[in-house]
Amino acid sequence: MFDVAVIGAGVVGASIARELSSYKLSTVILEKGVEVCQGTTKANSAIVHGGYDAVPGTLKAKLNVEGNKMYEKLCCDLDVQFKKIGSLVLAFNDEEVKILDELYQRGIVNEVDGLKILNKQEIKEIEPNISDEVVAALYCSSAGIVCPFNLTVALVENAIVNGVEFKSESEVLDIDKEGDYFNIKTKKGYVKAKYVINAAGLYADKINNMIGGDEYYIIPRKGEYRVLDRSEGTMAKHVLFQCPTKKGKGVLVTPTVHGNLLLGPTANEVEDREDVSITYDGLDFLTKLAKKTMPNVDTSKTITSFAGVRATPNTKDFMIFASNKAKGFINVGGIESPGLTAAPAIAKYVIDILKKEGLNLDKKEDFNPYRKREKAFAHMSKEERIEAIAKDSRHSKIICRCETVTEAEIIDAIHRPAGARTVDGVKRRVRPGMGRCQGGFCGPRVVEILARELNMDMQEVLKDYENSKMILGKVKESRGEKVEI
C-alpha cells in the first residue's frame, strides 16, 4: 500500500513525485511507457516562458509566473542546463503592434519580470538576422530555454534517490475506490494507494473518467518541428516568437541549450493521440513562417524533424483540482503550454491540495534536493579528458563522433536510477544519435551496449516505444538459410 500513486512520468508527474519525495511518504510513479519522458514532454519547444501570454486570473497565468521564478534554483540543484536568454514577440504591422501592447498589459497584470517594448532599431541591434520587415517587439528578459528530457530524467532520478518507487510499462487500465484507498489495475498487476495524482498528459481525461469524472476532455493538437544543425545555432540569440494565434503562441525560431536551432511548431488538431507523424505540408509551413522571422535561415541544414501532441483541454485552462467523485483523487490535466515552465509550481500547488484533502505531510530531515552528474566528455578540457580516462578507460572509446559521447557515458546512463532502457532513452540522456548523422554510425553500437549491460538479446532492444524493435532478425535467417553461431 502506497500513500500516493502518481500516474505519468512526464515533466509534471516527475515534478510532483520529486516534491512528494521530500515528505515522509511512500510514493510510486506509474508510467505506461518503457522510459520516462515518452509523451508530450519529449516533443515540445523547450521554452521557459515569461508568463505574459496567459489570461490573467487563470491557473496558467499564476503557475507560469511562479514556475519561471523557480527554474534557476531547480536546475542548479539538479545539475540541468538552463539559459535565461530572453524572448521577443515580433510584430510586422500596426495590427500586430496592438497585440504586443495587449501582451505587455497582460504581463504587467501577471507580474512578469523584465518586459519592454522595443522599436525596430533596438531589435536589429540585438538580433541582426531578424527580418527587415519587423516593426516592434515585446522583450521579456525572464524567458529562457532548457532541455525537457534532461530535466524530467533529473527529477525522476532525484525522486528515486529520496525513496520514490518507479514502475515503467505500467499503463493504468482501471481504478476502483475501495474504502479509503484506490485499487489501480495496471498492465503489470494491481497497485494500491491512498491518494492518486492523475498527471497522465494526453490521457488525463481518460484516467479521470475511470473514477466517474467528466469535468473536462482533451483535444489532441499536433505540433511539428525542424531541428537545424549547430552551424545555424547562432542565427538567433533569443527565443523569437511571432504574434500568437488562437491555436497557440505561434511559430518560433530559437536556439537550444545544445547549440542547435529549433523551428516550430505547427498546431493541428488530430484524432489519434499517438499521431507523431511528420508531413511535407507541415515542414513546408514551418519553413515559410521561419523565413518570415529570419529570411536567411537555411532549412536545408535540417538534421531531423519531429512532432509532439499537446493535451489541450476544452476548458482553456489547466485542470488541477481534487475530484468530488472520489476523495483523494487529484486531477492534473490539460497541461499544455506553458506546462513545462509551470511544472515546479504545479507540484507545489498539488501539495497544497493534498493537505486540504487530509494527507499528513511531514518533511524529511534527510531529504536530498541535489542530483549531480559527471561533466559531459564533449565539454571537458584536454586535461579533464585525460583524468576521466584514467578513472574509467571506457571513456577512451568514442561511440558517437558527432556529439563526442563515450562508452562510459552510455553505460552510466543505463545504470542510473530509472536508467535508459531504449536507444532513444540513451539518446535523450547523453546524446548519441543527436548529431548530423542521427545515429547512422553510432546506433548499432548503442544497441550492442544496451543488450550487453541489460543482459538481453540484441533483437529485443527497442528504439523507443513498446514493440519498436531495432533488429527484426538476421539476414540469412530471413532467407531461410542456416546460421552458424
Secondary structure, 3 states (H helix, E strand, C coil): CEEEEEECCCHHHHHHHHHHCCECCCEEEECCCCCCCCCHHHHCCCEECCCCCCCCCCHHHHHHHHHHHHHHHHHHHCCCCEECCCEEEEECCHHHHHHHHHHHHHHHHCCCCCEEEEEHHHHHHHCCCCCCCCCEEEEECCCEEECHHHHHHHHHHHHHHCCCEEECCCCEEEEEEECCEEEEEECCEEEEEEEEEECCHHHHHHHHHCCCCCCCCEEEEEEEEEEECHHHCCCCCCEEEECCECCECCCEEEECCCCCEEEECCCEECCCCCCCCCCHHHHHHHHHHHHHHCCCCCHHHEEEEEEEEEEEECCCCCEEEECCCCCCEEEEECCCCCHHHHHHHHHHHHHHHHHHCCCCCCECCCCCCCCCCCCCHHHCCHHHHHHHHHHCHHHHCEEECCCCEEHHHHHHHHHCCCCCCEHHHHHHHHCCCCCCCCCCCCHHHHHHHHHHHCCCCHHHCECCCCCCECCCCCHHHHCCCCCCC
